[in-house]
Amino acid sequence: MQKLSEQPFQRFQDFYPFYLREHANPICRALHYIGSSLVLLVLAWVILSQQWLWLCSLPLIGYGFAWLGHFGFEHNRPATFKYPFYSLAADWVMYKDFLTGQLERKLKAALAQA
């Protein structure tokens, strides 16, 4: 299994299986989904209410739940610290995979690569 200290990822498709392995704990993933869902709800509310200052809360909401999952349940360092853009993209891809029922298959394949 590739650790954060090893060679950097050059392509997102190589990074995503690593990202999934770093999210093997279902509670960690659930906290990511809660954070992502709240981000979408707050974003919708901001657009409807035009309370633009609330946009400042989006990183705190999204990352707060995710980091709680990593430090409290997964017991690993969030990939965001080394791969901020890939991690942000992978979080939304994982959320989409969860919502569309593709996550379990992709997670099993990623874990088999380890």
N, C-alpha and C positions, 0 to 999 in steps of 0.2 A: 504494500500500500504506500502510495506517495505521501510524504510528509510535506508540510509547508516549507521546510528548509531546503528541500531538494530542488532540482531544476525547475524553472518557471514554465508555466503552460504557454504555448504559442497559439493554441486554437481553443475556442470555446467547447467544441465537441470532445476535446481531450480533457478539459477541465470538468465538465458536467458529471461524469461518473465519479470523479474524486469528490466533488461537492455532495453527491448523493451518499457516498460512503461516510462523509463527515456529518450526515444527518440520518444515521441509521436508527437512532432512538425515536420512537413514535411520539413521545411527549415533546421532544425538541421540535419535531416537524409540526406538531399541533400548535405550538407556540408561534412558529413562523406563520402558519396559516391565520392564526388570530391576529397577529400584527399586520399581515398583508390585507386581511379583510377590513380591519379598522382603518388602515391607510386609505383604502378605496372609499369607505364610508365617509371619512373626514374630508377627503378630496371632493366627493360629491356634495357634501354639505357646504364646503367653502365656495364651490362654484355656484350653488343655488342661493346661498346667503350673502355672497360677496364679502365675507369676513376673511380677507386675505391674510391677516396676521396668523391665522390658524395654520397656514402652510408651513410655518416654522416648526410646528409640532410633528409633522410627518416623519422626519428622520428619527425622532425620539420614540414615536409609536412603533415604527417598523423595526428599528434596530433594538429597541428596548426588549420587546418580546423575544426576538431572535437570540439576543445575547443571554437572556435569562435561560433560554433553552440550552445554549451551549455550556454556560458556566454551571448551571444547576443540574442538568440531566445528561447531556452528551459528554461533558467533562473534556472538552477540547477547545482549542483556540479558534474563534471564528475566522473563516477564510477571508473575510472582509478586510482584515488587517494587511494581508499580503496581496490579495486580488480583488480590490474594491469594485471594479466595473464588472468583471466576470461574476463575482458573487451576487451583485445586485441583479444582474440578468438571470443568473441561475436560480435565484430565489423566486422570481416570477415564472420561470419555466417549471420549477418544481410545483409551484402553486397551480399552474395550468395542468400539469400532469396529474396532480391530485384530483382536481375538479373533473377531469376527463377520464379518470379511471386508468391512466397509463402508468402511474407511479410505481405500483408494486412490481410490475414487470421490469421497469427500468432500474429500480432499486436492487432487485435480485440479480440482474445482469451486472450492475456495478459492483455489488458485493462479491460476485463470482470472479471478477477481474483482480481482486485484491490478492 
